Amino acid sequence: MELHHAAATLITLSLFLLPSTTTAHNITAILAKYPDFSTFNNYLTATLLSPEIYRRDTITVCAIDNAAMDRFLSNDLTLGAIKNVLSLHILLDYFDAEKLLLLPNGTAQSPTLSPPPASVQITNLNGGNVGFSPKAAPVAATFVKSVESVPYNLSVIQISAALLISAAAPAPAPAPSEANPTAAMSAHGCSVFAALLVSSAEAERAFEANNVTGLTVFCPVDDAMISFIPIFENLTDDGKQALLEYHGMGFYASLSGLRSTNGEVSTLATDGAAKQFRLNVVNDGDDVTIKTPMVTAKIVGTVLDKDPLAIFQLDKVLMPLEVFRSPALAPSPAAGDYSLPAPDAPAESPADGSHRKPNGAAARFISNGEEHHD
């Protein structure tokens, strides 16, 4: 299974439900009122930028409409690279229409959610236009209009295009992680999973490629993985690869971000055309669980959590229903006594009591599969 680029891997996702006593910083809810920004909104959710916005006291979101997002996505970037670009659209200062037109000396520079030293230059142009550009780059977009604002706290504005530096260099990326994911897992209680990953060349390449722009790994601890080995060994090669890639996401997600997130996310195994191989992140206080239609696993430890790489220990193996329902991928009878979920059993409600209905094929899988506990 090849490493899919973000334009193929990402689908329209369920809205993340953010804990809140106010909607002032709930960018998901704000942009949901404006269909023209639906693609931008969905990618803020998929890259876990929405909860980052939610936690900030003062922030400006530079949204782009669906047509501009389509042009941006035609660059066929990885999900990690898309996150890097969209991070430039989140300014850590307040800019409404009035402030943009009255910049001292006609210019300002704002830090962003993108890792330092990435920033955005704002410049008053001829004719009353306002330009936006990544630091030390030509003007990439202009101010279109104000969308919504909560004075001096949150401003949502529309700009004309994505803040790309060039087609060849789409955005400042985080420095590649100095950590070797498999070595880190091997040294911190996930040696069996790491060894299996090394044994699958395609899966290992998928993890390594995303380690440059952003990678999150959910590694089952050794006890969980050892008990799963008889089933794993009887999967087809494609099934093994899919299961391993199902334990990775192609962007960096911190533990604090996961703790403030509820919703569906793509994995390295996700095929955007088929809308499969996705996970549900569910939090309850400080506890974070990763749910599939077949199993609910809990994050029980942190191996590494430093942008661009996060590795979290799980108490169970994540079992994709797509593998165990597919004759081409599923384990042979030699795997032993193994029962699949009842096809018509409803999915367990999320821990927060809300009900989310994913779109497309994933909705069918999640709504029809009951949880299987090891």
Secondary structure, 3 states (H helix, E strand, C coil): CCCCCHHHHCCCCCCCCCCCCCCCCCHHHHHHCCHHHHHHHHHHHHCCHHHHHHCCCCEEEEECCHHHHHHHHCCCCCHHHHHHHHHCCEECCCCCHHHHHCCHHHEEEEEECCCCCCEEEEEECHHHCEEEEECCCCCCEEEEEEEEEECCCEEEEEECCCCCCCCCCCCCCCCCCCCCHHHHHHHCCCHHHHHHHHHCHHHHHHHHHHHHHCEEEEEECHHHHHHHHHHHHCCCHHHHHHHHHCCEECCCCCHHHHHCCCEEEECCCCCCCCCCCEEEEEEECCEEEEECCCCEEEEEEEEEEECCEEEEEECCCCCCHHHHCCCCCCCCHHHCCCCCCCCCCCCCCCCCCCCCCCCHHHHHHHHHCCCCCC
